[in-house]
Amino acid sequence: MTRLSVSSEAMKACRQDAGVGRVAGRALIARHGFLPAVVLALVVLGALLSGELVKQHDNIWGDSEAKHGWWAGLCEAAAPLGLSCTQASKGRWSEIRLPMPVLARGYRPGLGMTRVPVAFLGLAYFVCLATWFLMVGAGLPPGGIWHRVPLALTAMGAAVSCFFLVLMAAGFAPRCLLCVLVHGVNLQLTAVVWGWRWGKRDTAEAGDCVRWSSDRSGVADAGRHGGRPLRIGWDGGSRVERADGLRLERGHWLQAIRAMVVALVLVGGLWVYRGEHLAFKEHRAKLMLYKTLVTALRNDKAFLLREHLAEPVQWAQAAVALPVSDNPQLVIFSDYDCPNCACGANRIVDNARQAFGERLEVVVRHYPLCGTCNPHVQSTARVGACQAALAAEAARLQGGEEAFRLMHERLFMRRQGRDRESLARLAEELGLDRERFLADLEGDAVRRTVAQHVALAHAWGVRGTPALFFEGRRVNRQFEGPAYWEALAENWRRDDGTATALTQRGLTPRARNGGDADGRR
């Protein structure tokens, strides 16, 4: 028998190669070329189909998201042929009960039965196979048990696929196009994996540095080297030598366990994500239901009128008299530094005027959310709100209601510059006398007026702005749309708007005491 020598460099390279596990640890795609690409494509296709089935199963609220897309269109096209995915996703065989960890009473962990969609089990199955093929591949030693894991997994998957195909063929389960495709992909995947002939394509043992194939004349005994059998083989057409005694020191079980742990983490993450997604969809469905109910109530005039009349009348609690009038009256408590007081209140006033016409009287009262002039608030963040309220009342003292209206609008448009000079320039733009305006701004009259408005708002239970009261009853901000004011206007016209009828119902300022002749305070 011919004796061949092996160089020390070759032996060293072989040991290093075995140490890093290039044979046992290479990814599948890098090692086998075209075949793993087919396997990976089948695994990805099966995962996509299973994910679509999970989406169909979880579409218990009829969301449109599960009705769009290429797969959903395919299901709709196959429905007339008796391959309805919707019926299959809601059928008897769509889910099974499995023990799952749950929190019992007192938040103690325990086991409980949980309904798990069969489609999700299929998704987990394909995820596990993909993880194994990408992390482990087919490089484990022939004769070992770890390389049989994907064989056993695909065998069980094939048995399950055959079971469900028989159920659908016999009519015990609804026929589903996506289900048939998933089971077909799984059976094809099983055939490819089992036809791979694990251990036949890679005949090298754990200590081999090369892949041995039978492309040439196989492997020949070439004598011994250092007491170890020396053999010659072929790798991709190249002549190679190896010593049978070189074996890996590390165990292949570590690599397999890593793949299993990663697969379990991925499946657990998918399960948690599905649970969170279902909870979000349930919450959204409830919100949509509430939104539908609120929208219906906002258009129910009888309900809106009952809600308004259920509010207590605040006239008897007034610390300051309001203008006495037989016309409908809308009182607005606002703050010039409140963003919603400008746009929100104006929108409400527009809706009210459309319903009541010119008879509606809008009365503006101040409630600055600043402790400088409002003892009922602790914050001093809106320091300019008090100065703006004083400026508006100073404009009213000098120019009447028209000057107040113009100043009221300008103060909302210009929220910067609340100092004396800026307010004085604003008064000059409105045609007011600068010196008189500054004198009124520092006078006691405007401060007393603002203090009375604040006292009135506090007596009526105002805590924020804008706060609106129609005929002494608070306006519900949730029902402030056009239908709300139309209901109030119809009720007003039904009573002919007479002071007598309204007084009997407690809706008019007749019950108020006090009031100046001009009705301003």
Buried (B, 14 or more C-beta within 10 A) or exposed (E): EEEEEBEEEBBEEBBEBBEEBBBBBBBBBEBBEEBBEEBBEBBEBBBBBBBBBBBBBBBEBEBEEBBEEEBBEBBBEBBEEEBBBBBBBBBEBBBEEEEEEEEEEEEEEEEEEBEBBBBBBBBBBBBBBBBBBBBBBBBBBBEBEBBBBBBEBBBEBBEBBBEBBEBBEEEEBBBBBBBBBBBBBBBBBBEBBBEBEBBEBBBBBBBBBBBBBEEBEEBEEBEBBEEEEBBBBBBEEEEBBBBBEBEBEBEBEEBBEEBBEBBBEBBEEBBEEBEEEEEEBEEEBEEEEEEEEEEEBBBBBEBBBEBBBEBEBBBEBBBBBBBBBBBBBBBBBBBBBBEBBBEBBBEBBEBBBEBBEEBBBBBBBBBBBBBBBBEEBEEEEBBBBBBBBBBBBBBBBBBEEEBBBBBBEBBBEBBEEBEEEBBBEBBEEBEBEEEBBBEBBEBEEBBEBBBBBBBBBBBBEBEEBBBBBBBBBBBBEEBBBBBBBBBBBEBBEEBEBEBEBBBEEBBBBBEBEEBEEEBBB
